[in-house]
Amino acid sequence: MSSASSTKRPIVLFGPSGTGKSTLLKRLFAEHPAEFGFSVSNTTRKPRAGEVDGKDYHFLTREQFIEAIQNKEFIEHAEFSGNMYGTTIRAVRDVADAGKTCILDIDVQGVKSVKNTDLGARFIFIAPPSEKELEHRLRKRGTDDEASILKRLQTAKAELEYGKQPGAYDVKIVNDDVDRAYKALVSFIFGESQD
């Protein structure tokens, strides 16, 4: 990959489920559609209401996913809450071939894997204002049963711990106000100084 400008380096967003990563990304894509491409991940989980195969995720069976792992098709892959998730080399190439900066929305295991590649990615940690607020957001979504919520909260604690490690990210954005968080995201991505 060429290191043309910093805006062409892949951008990795990570943080606990419920921190608003999807909300921030949807706004970024809406306001800058020609500049960014989303790396469409693969997953073995069932689609949520409104999700489209090939746009939100590539929905695979566990067998298809395992075959892709064996064929070394993934940059990163992980299992989370009983489902498998992964980003293929092809998905990142598709975005780069379209002349856009690739955005990856992955978990901490994926972050560690991407750090071991030569992609030159920039890492943005999206954090909740508090664990209590994170739990409130997850329950308010109404997309998971109690067992799944508890699993997500347990995973969130580990992700927040990882976020405390030196060098875990290039910038940390606490999403306590979506407009302020979005402004910080755009400022970092485009290399503008933050107020």
C-alpha positions in Angstrom: 0.0 0.0 0.0 1.3 3.5 -0.8 1.5 6.0 2.0 0.1 8.8 -0.2 -1.7 10.9 2.4 -2.6 10.2 6.0 -6.3 10.2 4.9 -5.7 7.2 2.7 -4.3 5.0 5.5 -7.0 2.6 6.7 -8.8 3.7 9.8 -9.8 1.3 12.5 -12.6 2.2 14.9 -13.0 0.0 17.9 -14.7 0.1 21.3 -17.4 -1.7 23.3 -20.7 -2.5 21.6 -23.1 0.3 22.4 -20.6 3.2 22.3 -22.1 4.7 19.1 -19.5 3.6 16.5 -22.2 2.8 13.9 -23.9 6.2 14.5 -20.6 8.0 14.0 -19.7 6.0 10.9 -23.1 6.5 9.3 -22.8 10.2 9.7 -19.2 10.2 8.4 -20.3 8.3 5.3 -23.3 10.5 4.7 -21.2 13.7 4.8 -18.1 12.3 3.0 -19.4 9.5 0.7 -16.7 9.9 -2.0 -13.8 9.7 0.5 -14.5 6.6 2.6 -15.4 3.0 2.0 -16.6 0.6 4.6 -14.8 -2.7 4.9 -17.8 -5.0 4.9 -17.1 -7.7 7.5 -18.2 -11.3 7.5 -20.2 -12.8 10.4 -22.0 -15.9 11.4 -24.6 -14.1 13.4 -28.1 -13.7 12.0 -29.0 -10.3 10.4 -30.8 -7.7 12.6 -33.9 -6.0 11.3 -33.0 -3.8 8.3 -29.5 -5.3 7.8 -28.6 -6.2 4.2 -26.3 -9.0 3.2 -23.3 -7.6 1.4 -23.9 -4.1 2.7 -24.0 -4.3 6.5 -22.2 -7.7 6.7 -21.5 -10.7 4.6 -23.6 -13.3 6.5 -22.0 -16.7 6.4 -22.6 -20.1 7.9 -20.1 -21.2 10.5 -18.9 -23.8 7.9 -18.3 -21.1 5.2 -16.5 -18.9 7.8 -14.2 -21.7 8.9 -13.4 -22.5 5.2 -12.4 -18.9 4.6 -10.1 -19.0 7.7 -8.5 -22.2 6.3 -8.1 -20.4 2.9 -6.3 -17.5 4.7 -8.8 -15.0 3.4 -8.9 -12.9 6.6 -6.8 -9.9 7.8 -8.4 -10.5 11.1 -11.1 -12.7 12.6 -12.5 -13.3 16.1 -15.3 -14.9 17.9 -17.6 -12.7 20.0 -20.8 -13.6 21.9 -20.9 -17.0 20.1 -20.6 -15.6 16.6 -17.6 -15.3 14.3 -16.6 -12.0 12.7 -13.8 -11.2 10.3 -12.4 -8.8 7.7 -11.2 -10.2 4.5 -8.2 -9.0 2.5 -10.6 -8.7 -0.4 -12.9 -6.3 1.5 -10.1 -3.9 2.2 -8.7 -4.1 -1.4 -12.2 -3.4 -2.8 -12.3 -0.1 -0.9 -8.7 0.8 -1.9 -9.4 -0.1 -5.6 -12.3 2.4 -5.5 -9.8 5.1 -4.4 -11.3 5.5 -1.0 -9.9 5.3 2.6 -10.9 2.0 4.1 -12.8 2.1 7.5 -12.7 -1.0 9.7 -15.1 -1.4 12.6 -13.6 -4.3 14.6 -13.2 -5.7 18.1 -10.0 -5.7 20.2 -8.8 -9.1 18.9 -9.1 -7.7 15.4 -7.2 -4.5 16.4 -4.3 -6.7 17.7 -4.3 -8.6 14.4 -4.4 -5.5 12.3 -1.5 -4.0 14.3 0.5 -7.1 13.1 0.0 -6.2 9.4 1.7 -3.7 7.2 -1.5 -1.8 6.5 -0.3 1.3 8.4 -3.7 1.8 10.0 -4.7 4.5 12.3 -6.7 3.5 15.4 -9.6 5.3 17.0 -10.9 4.1 20.4 -14.6 5.0 20.9 -15.4 4.9 24.6 -18.6 5.3 26.6 -19.0 8.1 29.2 -19.3 5.3 31.8 -20.0 1.6 32.2 -23.4 2.5 33.6 -24.3 4.6 30.5 -23.1 1.8 28.3 -25.4 -0.7 30.0 -28.3 1.7 29.6 -27.6 2.1 25.8 -27.4 -1.7 25.3 -30.7 -2.3 27.1 -32.4 0.6 25.2 -31.4 -0.9 21.8 -33.7 -3.8 22.5 -31.8 -6.1 20.1 -30.3 -8.6 22.6 -31.7 -10.9 25.3 -30.4 -10.6 28.8 -27.7 -13.3 28.4 -26.3 -11.4 25.3 -26.4 -8.1 27.1 -24.4 -9.6 30.0 -21.9 -11.1 27.6 -21.5 -7.7 25.8 -21.0 -6.0 29.2 -18.3 -8.5 30.2 -16.6 -8.1 26.8 -16.9 -4.3 27.2 -14.9 -4.4 30.5 -12.0 -6.2 28.7 -12.2 -3.7 25.8 -12.1 -0.8 28.2 -9.1 -2.4 29.9 -7.3 -2.8 26.6 -8.0 0.9 25.8 -6.0 1.8 28.9 -2.8 0.2 27.5 -0.1 2.5 26.1 -0.1 2.5 22.3 -3.6 0.8 22.1 -4.9 3.7 19.9 -3.9 6.9 18.2 -6.9 8.8 19.6 -9.6 8.1 22.2 -13.0 9.7 21.8 -15.5 9.5 24.6 -19.0 9.5 23.0 -20.9 11.4 25.7 -22.3 13.8 23.1 -22.7 12.5 19.5 -22.0 15.9 17.9 -18.9 16.5 19.9 -17.7 13.0 19.3 -18.3 13.3 15.6 -16.4 16.6 15.5 -13.4 14.9 17.2 -13.6 12.0 14.8 -13.5 14.2 11.7 -10.8 16.4 13.2 -8.6 13.3 13.8 -9.3 11.7 10.4 -8.5 14.9 8.4 -5.6 15.9 10.6 -7.2 19.1 11.8 -6.4 20.5 15.2 -9.1 19.9 17.8 -10.5 22.8 19.8 
